[in-house]
Amino acid sequence: MPNPFVHVELATTSVPKAKAFYAKLFDWKMTDLPMPKPAGPYTAIQVGDGSGGGMMKQMIPGAGSAWLPYVLVDDIDRATKKAKKLGATISKDVTAVEGMGWLSIIIDPTGARLGLWEPEGD
């Protein structure tokens, strides 16, 4: 399947509350990874089979908690530019994630948010 969903991320207003809820609801392994301030730790979620994910403090002022799926792309720059040409708004332009790859976040013409992901080494 071209361009599969590869990661889902929860931006939450309460990381401790979300971690406690999902730890009880599902059999997920969660590991806190350091991130620079003001973000605080990033909690990696390993789900076994299927796409893993993560959770972090919501960084958009006034926004509520929300899940964001990421789709695998071969060329993050090209995919982000193509999305814009097709009518998407770029919410977060191409950004390096040290030692892992690159991401961008788009808002499609209907208002839905979607992450694009290119892993390092591809």
Backbone as CSV, one residue per row, in Angstrom:
resi,resn,N_x,N_y,N_z,CA_x,CA_y,CA_z,C_x,C_y,C_z
1,MET,0.847,-1.175,0.000,0.000,0.000,0.000,0.891,1.236,0.000
2,PRO,0.741,2.120,-0.955,1.529,3.340,-0.940,1.036,4.299,0.147
3,ASN,1.959,4.994,0.757,1.657,6.021,1.752,0.764,5.528,2.894
4,PRO,1.231,4.528,3.656,0.445,4.046,4.791,0.506,5.011,5.975
5,PHE,-0.468,4.895,6.849,-0.387,5.582,8.133,0.722,4.897,8.927
6,VAL,1.627,5.692,9.524,2.779,5.100,10.204,2.922,5.520,11.657
7,HIS,2.163,6.508,12.103,2.340,7.023,13.455,1.101,7.820,13.815
8,VAL,0.681,7.749,15.053,-0.390,8.619,15.539,0.099,9.296,16.807
9,GLU,-0.278,10.558,16.966,0.267,11.343,18.061,-0.846,12.097,18.765
10,LEU,-0.821,12.046,20.070,-1.798,12.762,20.878,-1.155,14.020,21.444
11,ALA,-1.677,15.174,21.065,-1.313,16.434,21.710,-2.391,16.646,22.762
12,THR,-1.997,16.633,24.035,-2.982,16.614,25.111,-2.772,17.743,26.112
13,THR,-3.866,18.150,26.713,-3.800,19.188,27.742,-3.308,18.624,29.070
14,SER,-3.278,17.295,29.213,-2.768,16.667,30.432,-2.107,15.328,30.092
15,VAL,-0.795,15.350,29.946,-0.069,14.113,29.638,-0.248,13.081,30.750
16,PRO,-0.089,13.445,32.029,-0.276,12.421,33.074,-1.659,11.767,33.052
17,LYS,-2.691,12.558,32.846,-4.061,12.029,32.804,-4.246,11.106,31.593
18,ALA,-3.729,11.530,30.431,-3.835,10.710,29.221,-3.062,9.406,29.385
19,LYS,-1.849,9.482,29.929,-1.050,8.262,30.131,-1.766,7.285,31.052
20,ALA,-2.319,7.780,32.136,-3.026,6.909,33.082,-4.230,6.250,32.409
21,PHE,-4.989,7.023,31.636,-6.170,6.490,30.959,-5.789,5.399,29.961
22,TYR,-4.851,5.698,29.051,-4.512,4.742,27.995,-3.748,3.534,28.529
23,ALA,-3.011,3.690,29.611,-2.328,2.549,30.222,-3.346,1.542,30.770
24,LYS,-4.451,2.052,31.280,-5.492,1.172,31.810,-6.385,0.614,30.700
25,LEU,-6.602,1.404,29.648,-7.493,0.996,28.566,-6.860,-0.042,27.650
26,PHE,-5.573,0.165,27.297,-4.886,-0.701,26.344,-3.599,-1.267,26.936
27,ASP,-3.080,-2.273,26.287,-1.819,-2.884,26.703,-0.660,-2.234,25.935
28,TRP,-0.513,-0.920,26.123,0.536,-0.171,25.442,1.742,-0.016,26.358
29,LYS,2.938,-0.087,25.769,4.164,0.215,26.504,4.496,1.681,26.228
30,MET,4.651,2.477,27.282,4.928,3.905,27.132,6.287,4.232,27.730
31,THR,7.072,4.991,26.976,8.413,5.382,27.395,8.569,6.877,27.219
32,ASP,8.949,7.576,28.296,9.176,9.015,28.216,10.558,9.297,27.648
33,LEU,10.595,10.200,26.654,11.833,10.624,26.019,12.002,12.115,26.271
34,PRO,13.238,12.554,26.539,13.426,13.992,26.805,13.202,14.829,25.552
35,MET,12.630,16.003,25.754,12.461,17.001,24.697,12.806,18.349,25.291
36,PRO,13.235,19.271,24.444,13.549,20.604,24.974,12.307,21.310,25.510
37,LYS,12.507,22.227,26.424,11.419,23.049,26.950,10.860,23.883,25.805
38,PRO,9.650,24.292,25.770,8.614,24.112,26.780,7.799,22.835,26.594
39,ALA,8.171,22.020,25.611,7.373,20.833,25.304,7.346,19.830,26.446
40,GLY,8.452,19.654,27.134,8.510,18.637,28.170,8.731,17.278,27.536
41,PRO,8.616,16.209,28.305,8.905,14.884,27.746,7.915,14.473,26.656
42,TYR,8.408,13.650,25.737,7.582,13.045,24.697,7.397,11.589,25.097
43,THR,6.176,11.123,25.154,5.903,9.746,25.533,5.714,8.911,24.277
44,ALA,6.675,8.011,24.008,6.568,7.101,22.873,5.627,5.965,23.255
45,ILE,4.759,5.580,22.321,3.787,4.516,22.558,4.105,3.357,21.622
46,GLN,4.364,2.200,22.200,4.587,0.989,21.419,3.368,0.104,21.608
47,VAL,2.745,-0.261,20.479,1.463,-0.963,20.535,1.549,-2.440,20.167
48,GLY,2.759,-2.924,19.871,2.882,-4.289,19.364,2.656,-4.253,17.868
49,ASP,1.686,-5.000,17.354,1.365,-4.962,15.930,0.666,-3.653,15.602
50,GLY,0.950,-3.114,14.443,0.299,-1.880,14.014,1.192,-0.676,14.201
51,SER,0.659,0.480,13.852,1.405,1.733,13.944,1.521,2.170,15.392
52,GLY,2.721,2.535,15.769,2.937,3.081,17.100,2.581,4.550,17.120
53,GLY,2.918,5.197,18.215,2.573,6.599,18.324,3.285,7.279,19.456
54,GLY,2.702,8.355,19.884,3.281,9.126,20.966,2.283,10.109,21.514
55,MET,2.659,10.714,22.629,1.845,11.773,23.198,2.744,12.834,23.801
56,MET,2.245,14.057,23.752,3.000,15.184,24.264,2.033,16.282,24.682
57,LYS,2.559,17.281,25.384,1.777,18.430,25.810,1.272,19.191,24.576
58,GLN,0.012,19.590,24.606,-0.562,20.395,23.524,0.184,21.729,23.472
59,MET,0.745,22.052,22.312,1.559,23.257,22.173,0.801,24.421,21.535
60,ILE,-0.428,24.197,21.088,-1.217,25.264,20.476,-2.056,25.922,21.572
61,PRO,-1.781,27.200,21.876,-2.522,27.877,22.952,-4.029,27.818,22.735
62,GLY,-4.749,27.422,23.781,-6.206,27.378,23.728,-6.795,26.155,23.048
63,ALA,-5.955,25.315,22.441,-6.458,24.120,21.749,-6.703,22.997,22.753
64,GLY,-7.674,22.166,22.441,-7.952,20.998,23.259,-7.056,19.831,22.855
65,SER,-7.288,18.707,23.457,-6.543,17.490,23.131,-7.040,16.920,21.809
66,ALA,-6.107,16.386,21.008,-6.492,15.821,19.710,-5.435,14.833,19.228
67,TRP,-5.894,13.777,18.578,-5.010,12.812,17.925,-4.673,13.310,16.521
68,LEU,-3.437,13.036,16.068,-3.001,13.413,14.724,-2.316,12.207,14.082
69,PRO,-2.865,11.705,12.959,-2.197,10.607,12.251,-1.109,11.158,11.319
70,TYR,-0.080,10.342,11.092,0.998,10.680,10.159,1.027,9.645,9.040
71,VAL,1.278,10.129,7.814,1.346,9.279,6.630,2.784,9.274,6.119
72,LEU,3.279,8.103,5.734,4.628,7.935,5.205,4.725,8.525,3.803
73,VAL,5.772,9.332,3.570,6.035,9.885,2.240,7.501,9.638,1.880
74,ASP,7.786,9.563,0.578,9.161,9.346,0.111,9.995,10.616,0.162
75,ASP,9.363,11.769,-0.060,10.071,13.043,-0.121,9.206,14.092,0.576
76,ILE,9.571,14.431,1.810,8.752,15.334,2.627,8.587,16.703,1.989
77,ASP,9.652,17.225,1.389,9.560,18.546,0.753,8.575,18.517,-0.418
78,ARG,8.714,17.524,-1.278,7.842,17.409,-2.441,6.383,17.190,-2.021
79,ALA,6.158,16.302,-1.052,4.789,16.002,-0.607,4.130,17.223,0.032
80,THR,4.900,17.988,0.818,4.351,19.178,1.468,3.989,20.241,0.432
81,LYS,4.871,20.447,-0.543,4.593,21.412,-1.612,3.394,20.974,-2.448
82,LYS,3.287,19.683,-2.725,2.162,19.166,-3.499,0.842,19.383,-2.751
83,ALA,0.862,19.126,-1.437,-0.347,19.341,-0.636,-0.781,20.802,-0.717
84,LYS,0.180,21.720,-0.608,-0.145,23.146,-0.692,-0.732,23.497,-2.062
85,LYS,-0.118,22.965,-3.113,-0.601,23.220,-4.476,-2.039,22.708,-4.657
86,LEU,-2.383,21.637,-3.962,-3.717,21.043,-4.061,-4.735,21.701,-3.130
87,GLY,-4.299,22.746,-2.414,-5.247,23.491,-1.584,-5.087,23.346,-0.095
88,ALA,-4.076,22.611,0.362,-3.855,22.470,1.800,-3.195,23.728,2.357
89,THR,-3.405,23.954,3.641,-2.693,24.976,4.387,-1.564,24.271,5.130
90,ILE,-0.388,24.865,5.133,0.736,24.260,5.860,0.697,24.785,7.285
91,SER,0.368,23.906,8.225,0.287,24.261,9.634,1.672,24.273,10.266
92,LYS,2.509,23.309,9.885,3.903,23.235,10.346,4.723,22.802,9.148
93,ASP,5.633,23.667,8.730,6.445,23.353,7.564,7.432,22.237,7.902
94,VAL,8.121,21.752,6.919,9.061,20.642,7.091,10.018,20.937,8.248
95,THR,10.078,19.999,9.183,10.874,20.140,10.398,11.640,18.850,10.639
96,ALA,12.928,18.974,10.942,13.753,17.804,11.257,13.456,17.320,12.674
97,VAL,13.406,16.005,12.831,13.313,15.370,14.142,14.639,14.640,14.303
98,GLU,15.490,15.188,15.137,16.881,14.741,15.246,17.021,13.227,15.344
99,GLY,17.803,12.677,14.406,18.109,11.254,14.408,16.972,10.353,13.951
100,MET,15.848,10.942,13.531,14.694,10.116,13.159,14.163,10.400,11.754
101,GLY,14.045,11.677,11.377,13.494,12.002,10.069,12.950,13.406,10.024
102,TRP,11.903,13.614,9.200,11.309,14.926,8.994,9.799,14.811,9.008
103,LEU,9.148,15.869,9.498,7.692,15.902,9.499,7.206,17.245,8.993
104,SER,5.975,17.254,8.551,5.234,18.487,8.309,3.788,18.189,8.678
105,ILE,3.038,19.257,8.926,1.621,19.091,9.266,0.820,19.990,8.339
106,ILE,-0.158,19.377,7.688,-1.004,20.107,6.751,-2.447,20.124,7.263
107,ILE,-3.206,21.079,6.740,-4.646,21.111,6.971,-5.278,21.011,5.584
108,ASP,-6.010,19.938,5.351,-6.571,19.716,4.018,-7.672,20.742,3.715
109,PRO,-8.145,20.793,2.477,-9.161,21.794,2.120,-10.473,21.677,2.898
110,THR,-10.705,20.557,3.579,-11.920,20.415,4.385,-11.700,20.799,5.840
111,GLY,-10.434,21.131,6.208,-10.133,21.528,7.581,-9.528,20.435,8.437
112,ALA,-9.300,19.246,7.886,-8.721,18.137,8.657,-7.198,18.253,8.694
113,ARG,-6.636,18.007,9.859,-5.195,18.074,10.071,-4.582,16.692,9.812
114,LEU,-3.409,16.673,9.147,-2.716,15.424,8.834,-1.212,15.666,8.871
115,GLY,-0.482,14.723,9.463,0.972,14.806,9.474,1.566,14.008,8.329
116,LEU,2.661,14.513,7.772,3.438,13.793,6.765,4.772,13.443,7.405
117,TRP,5.316,12.262,7.094,6.528,11.771,7.743,7.463,11.121,6.730
118,GLU,8.728,11.544,6.743,9.780,10.899,5.976,10.857,10.448,6.949
119,PRO,11.070,9.143,7.108,12.102,8.686,8.041,13.499,8.955,7.501
120,GLU,14.425,9.126,8.412,15.821,9.333,8.034,16.341,8.079,7.354
121,GLY,17.167,8.280,6.325,17.765,7.148,5.639,16.966,6.608,4.482
122,ASP,15.806,7.159,4.242,15.004,6.711,3.090,15.272,7.566,1.883
